Each structure stands twice: as C-alpha cells, then as structure tokens.
Amino acid sequence: MSKALEGVRILDMSHVQAGPTGTQLLAWMGADVIKVEMPGRGDITRGQLQDVNGADSLYFTMLNSNKRSITVNLKSPKGKAVIEALVKRSDIIVENFGPGVLDRQGFTWERFQELNPRVIYASIKGFGPGPYVDCKAYENVAQCMGGAASTTGWEDGPPTVTGAQIGDSGTGVHTIAGILAALYQRERTGKGQRVEVAMTDAVLNLCRVKMRDQQRVVKGPLSEYPNKEFGDAVPRAGNASGGGQPGAALRCAPGGPNDYVYVIIQPPSWEPLMKLCGREELITDPGFATPKARLPKIPECFSIIEKWTMTKTKFEVMAALNEVDVPCGPILSMKDIYEDKSLYERGMLVEVDHPTRGRYVQVGSPINLSDSPVEVKRSPLLGEHTDEILGWLGYDTAEIAAMHKEGAV
C-alpha cells in the first residue's frame, strides 16, 4: 500500500524538538526525510539526557524515527555544494536555527529559490517580526510569552508551564499544516513558497480561548471561573476549564500522587452523580437543583462528590461514571500510560529495536490515514546514510572518501 507522501523529499536541517517533531510526522506519512547533521556530533539531543552509555538518547530517538541521516560540514565549500545538490532534488526544506544563522552561511530564501523554484522553505523561529525577532526562544520561554503560563496554575500560585511541549512540538505541528498547504498550492502554481512559524505565535493560537476571556474579563467577573477576585487580566483558574462546565480533579483511593479523577458537572449529570454519592435529596433541593443555584456552591458540590470518589480507585470511578454518561477522566501518570497495553495494540506506543541502545518505546503517530498506514522505524545513527545519499547525488567512491578525509562530510 502506498504512503500519502510517497515521493516527497524533505531536507531536514532542523534540530532539537520543534522542527524534528514536524519532519517526523511527515516521515511517518511516507516522505523521504534526509536529516542533515554536524559531523562528529550531530543533533545536540543525541547526547542530551543519555541513559545508555555510547547510545543516542531517548530525547533524540523519540523525535527522529523513519529518517535518514547525512553528516555535512556547512562551513566547508564541498559541504555547501552537497547541501545545494540536495536542495535541487528536494521538495521541502525545514530549519529552526537561530535568527540569521543560515543566511550568514549563504543559504538564504533567495538562494534556495535560485537553486529550486519549486522548493518549499519552512522556517521555525522563536518570535515573529517585531521587537523580539532576534531573540532566542526555548519551550518554556514560548509558553511564557505566548500566554500559556500566565493562565496556568492556581490563583494564589506562580505562573506555571505545562508538561505538554506546546512551544516546541506544538509549533512543529503548526508548521506541518503550513507545509502541506504550500505543497498543495504548488500543484496548481508550480512554485514553492516560504512558510514561517513562530513558537510564541503557535502557543498563542493554542490559547485562543484565553484571548476570548481577556475580552470578557474587562467587563466583569467570569462566572465560570472559580476565582474569588478578578483583575484586568485572565486569571489562573486551577483545574477549571473556563468553558462553562464546572470541573475538578478529585481524590481517589488509595491516595497516591496521581490517584485523582477529573469530573465535569453538566446539567444532566447532577442527578446520576447524586444517586451514586447517596445524596438523592440534593437532586430536588432548591439550593442545588439547577446550574444557577449550584454555581456559588461549586466547591461544596465537588466536596460532596469527592467523598464518594475517595472510596474507589480512579478506574472504578471512571467505569461507574461512564455507565451514567458523566464526563470524567482518570489522571494518568506517564507510568500508567507506559503500561497501557491498549496503546500498544493500536500503535500509539511502539516497541522499536535499536542497534546501540536496544529496545525502547516510541510514541506512535496520532494521525491515522485509512490508506496510508504508519510503520514506525528506529531513528538513524549519526551519518548512517551519508555515503548512500552522496552516491545517489552522483558522487563516486573516490570522491566520497576524499570528502570524509577533508571533513566536508
């Protein structure tokens, strides 16, 4: 069965997380992703947070499966010639270097267009045009400056970043949307174009409901938030969704750090919840019977429900609540997820063999196409495909040997 992006070639000049996240998704969809790395060191994440001596870190393997690796010295004239040859034969270039890094080496958008007018050039930066355009950004910087941190956490606590990598990986996914749109447009125009995505912009896009609430809070308190006081900015609201339906993480047995279940109280949910909790009298009690009556008593409502959830495990609570159509979700630790057999059965977690680190678990593709199944393959060793790719470009054995000797590749 053919792959959705079979025949599409990507020159992956990205590193760390934002770019590699996106190019890995494209590789899973069938694109030939050629990862360009620095000779001798490669992507810096190969050596970061290593848990097996002499082997690529899980940080690297998690973000670079299904790719080919070529090592190229961008400061060498012969190395630059290799890059230019690859540009001519690629459909897409992806990079997330610091501002101006590639430009200073002669690899500008204009140069890429000269080499290949059909090429799509995707750049990921920390910030868009403006006062911060030359500043560097990392995951948590993007979360802080994109609006996420100021709206995450508890009312009386500090701004908090989320464990989900919305700055890096979130930007990579946004970039893929732009790349695929440009690829589709090229089918009509025959021309490539530049795709630019800033990490802080991607985070802001994921915070759009908070921008909604910013325009509401200036008119007065937000009744769906549990906060006691409101200023002129969207507050941190703990585990409240801010979407109009009260929700809270409630303690469960046996009382471990992740023995919680998130429960949402919708209008139809109140009666079945009170029956489960043994508080049937509150179904018709005027002080609790309607959403309007319950709103000022939300903490008390969840306290009532928590007395019941604390007598059961989070999975028992989930089973009971799903029987009566009450929205809920256990708080799953990464250990819970790692040990969930159903995730392996449907390919969301995949065991992969690696020649130097042995078997490891890789997160699989969250996108499923009916006619383009994903086969998750291991990440490449540093420079594993250098000679193969150079041969494909037309270099003979002697030329390849000389390039290695000169440090060009």
N, C-alpha and C positions, 0 to 999 in steps of 0.2 A: 504494500500500500504506500503510495507516495505521500510525502510530507507537504504541509501547507506552504512552507518557504523553501522547498527544494529548488536549487539553482540560484538562490540568493546568496551572495558572498558579502561578508562583513569584515572589515578591517577594524579589529577591536584594539584601539590604542588607550583604552581606559584601564583604571587600576582601583584598588581597594574595593569599594562597595557600590557606589551609585551607578557607574557605567556597567560593571560586570553583572549586576543584577539584571539589567535590561538585556544585555547581549546573551546572557544565559537563557532567558525566556525565548529569544529569537532562535538560539541553537536548539532548544527543545522542540521548537516548531519546524525544524528542519534546515535552517540556514547553516551555511558553512562559515563558522566564526573562527577567524585567524587572530589569535591573541598575540600582540606584539609586546615583548618584554625586554628588559635590560639584560645584556649578557652577564652571567655570573650571579646576579641577584634576583632578577625577575620582579614580579609584582611584590611589593613590600609585605603583603599579607601572607606570602608563603612562609615567612619566618616569624610572624607575629603569633603570640599565644600558642606556641608549639607544645603539643602534649606527647609527641613521639620524636625522639632524637633523630635527626637526619631525614625527617619526612615533612612534606608540606603540611601546614597547619590546617585544621578544620575550617578556619576562617577562609582560607583560600579555596579549599575543595568545595565548600558549600556554595560558592559563587561562580565557579568556572567549569562546571561539568559540560560535557559534549563539545568542548572547544579543541582547537589545535593551537600549539604554542610554537612561536618562532622568536628567537632572540636576535635583536638588531641594535647596533650602536648608532643612535641618531646623530651623534657628533662626527661620525665617520662619513666621508664622501661616498664610499661604497655602500655604507649602511643606508644613507639617504637615498641612494639610487634604488636599493631594494624596496624601500617604502614607496617611492614613486612608481615603481613597476607594479606594486600591489594595488596602489590607488587606481591605476589604469584598468585593473581587472576586478575591481570591487564595485559593489552596488551601494554600500553604506560604509561610512567611517564614523566611529564613535570615540569620543575622548572626553576626559574630565580632568585634564591637567589644570594647574593654577592659571589665573588670567595671564594671557600673553606668552605662555611657555612655548607652545608650538609655533606661534607667529615668529618668535625670535629665532627659531631654527629654520625659518623659511617655509614652513608648512602653513600657509595662510589659506583662507577660504578661496581667495582669488587663484592661488597656485593650484589648489585641488581642482577648481573649475577648468583651468587650462589643461590639466592632465586628463580630466574625465568630466565632460559637461553633464553626464548623466548621474554623477555620484551625489549621494545624499550625505551631508556632513552634519552629524549631531554633536552638539557641544553641551556639556553639563557644567554649570558654574555654581558658585555659592549664591551669588546675587545677580539680579538683572541690572540694566543700565541705571545709573543714579549714583548717590554719594558713596555706596558701599561696593561698587563694581570691581574694584581692585583688591577687595578683602577676601581672605580665605574663610571657608566655612567647613565645619565638620557636622556630624549628625546632630549633636545637642545644640550647637550654635544655630542651625537651621530651625530646630524645634523652638528655640527661644525667640528667634527673630521672625518666625512665621506665624506666631500667635498661639502655638500649642501649649507651651509651658505656663504661660500666664493664666490659662483657663483650665489647667490640670492640677489636681491636688485638693487639699482641704482648705476651708475658709480661713482657718487660723494657722495654716502652714505655709511653707515657702512654695514658689512656683516649682513644678515638677515635670520632668521629661518622661515620656512613655518608653516602655521597654520595646515596643514595636519600632522598627527602624523607618519611621515615616520620612525622615530627612534624606537618607541615602537610598534605601530600597524603594521608598515611595516615589522619589524623583526618577529612579530608573524605570519604573512602570509608566510614569507620565511620559518619559522620553520615548518609550516604545510606541505609545499612541501617536506621537508626532512623526516618528519614523515610518510607521505603517501608512499614515495618511499621505506622507510625501511620496512613498513608494507607489501608492495607488494613483496619485496625481501624475506621477511620471509616466504611467501607462497612457495617459491622454496627451501630455505635453512633450514627452521625450526628454525633459530637462530635470536635473536634480535640483535640490534646494537645501538651504541651511535650516536646521532645526536647533533651537536654543531653549534650554530649560534651566531655570534657576532653582536651587534647592529650597530657598525660602519661599518662592512662589508656589512650589508644589505643596509645601506644608500649609501655606495659607489656603490653597484650594481645598485641602482636606479639613480645614477649619471653617468652612463656609457657614455652617450653622451658628458658629460663634460670631461671625460677622453679622449674621441675621440678628442675633441677640444684642449686639452692640448698638444697633439702630433702635432696638426696643427699650433697652435699659435706660436710655436718656429720657424716656417718657415716664419712667416709674419702675417700681419693683417688678421682678419677673416671678409670677405666682408659681410657676412650675419648678422653680429653684428652691432648695431647702434653706437658703441663706437667710439670716436674720436681718442683715443690713445690706444695702446696695449703694454703691458709689456711682461714678460716671463711666465705669468700665465693666465689662463682663467679668463676674467673679469666678473663683474656683468653687466648684459645687460638689466636691467629693465624688460619690458614685452615682449621683443623679444624672440622668441622660440629658436633661434640658429639653426633651422632646414632647413634654406634656403628659407622659405616662410615668407616674412615680415608680422608682426602682431602687433597690438597695441590696448590698451583699450581706447575707445573714449567716450567722454562725451555725455550724452543723457538728454532729458527733464524728469522730471522737475529740475534736477540738484542736487539731493541728493547724499550722500556719496557713494552709490552703483549704481547710475544711470550711468552706463557705459556699453558698449558692446565691446567685443573683436572681431576685424575684421582682417581677413587674406587676403592679396592681392596675389592671384595666377595669373599667366599669363592670363588664360581665364576670370578672374574676372574683369579685368580692364575696359573692355567695358561696362558691365552692371552696374558697380559701377559709372562710369562717367555719364551714362544716368540717373541714379537715382539722382545723385548730380547736374544734369543740366549743366554738363561741357563736353558735347559731343565733343567739339573741341579738347580736350586732348586725345581722342581716337586715332587720327591720327597725333597729334603733334609730330614731331621727338624727342622732348625733354622728352616725356612721353610715347610714343607708345610701347616701348619694355622694358622688365625687366632690361636690361643693362642700358638703358637710365634713368630709374626710380631709380635705386639703390642709386645714390648720392643724390637723392631728396626725399628719403623715408619720412622724417619728413613733407615735404611740401605736399606729397601725402596724408598722413593721416590728415593733417590740412584741406585739401580740403574736404575729406570725413566727417570729424568731423563737419564742418559747416552744413552738412545735418543731421547727427545723432542728433545734438543738437535740432533739430526741432521736434523730435519724441521720444517716450518712448523706452526703451531698447527692449521691447517686440514687438513694432511696427517695429523697425529696424530689429529684428530677422525675423519677418514674411516677410518683404519686401526682405531681402537678401536671404532667403531660396527659395523664388519664382524664383530667378535667379541663384541659385546654388553657392552663395558666402558663404564660410565658416565663421561662426560667432557664438558668444555665449554671451548672457547677463551675466553680473556679478551678480550672485545670492547671496544675503545675506543669512545668516542662517535663518532669518525670512521668506524670500521668500521660502526657501526650506521647512521649518516647516509648511507653509501654503499651500503647493502644493498638491492639492487633488489627482493628478495622482500618486504621490508617495505612497499614502495610498492605492489606488486602486490596485497597483501592488505589494504591500507588502514590498516596500523599507523603508517605515516608518510604524510602527505598534503601535497601542494603546494597552497598557497592564495594567491589573489590579494588584495592589499590596496590600497586607493586611495591611501595615502600612503607606504607603505614598499615596495610592490611585492610580488613573490612571496616567500614564506617557507615553511618546512617546519613543519608542525604534527603533533604526536603525535596519532594517531587513537584511537578508542575501543578499549580492551582487552576490552570486553564485546560479544559478538555474539549478537543475537537473530534467529532464522530468519525471523520475520515482521515485524521492525521494523528494517530496515537503517539504518545511520547515514550521513547526509550531512554531512560536516564543512564548516561555513561559517566565514567570517572573523569575527573579533571586531568589535564595533561601535565606531564613532568616538564620542568623548565627546559624550553628549547627542544622538546621531544620531536617536533615536526619540522625543525629548521631545514635540514637537508632535503626532506621531501618537498617542502614548499619552494625552496630555491631551485630544485630540479624542475618543478612544474613551471617556474618562471623562465626557464631556459638556460640556467647556469649549468656548466658541465662539472664533472667530478673535480678536475684540477682547480677550476675557479672557486668552487665551494671550499676546498681545502685551503686555498690561499686566503680566502675571506676569514676563515676561522683563525688562521695563523696571524693575520693582521689585526684581529679583534673587531672586525666590521660586523660580525655576527656571532 
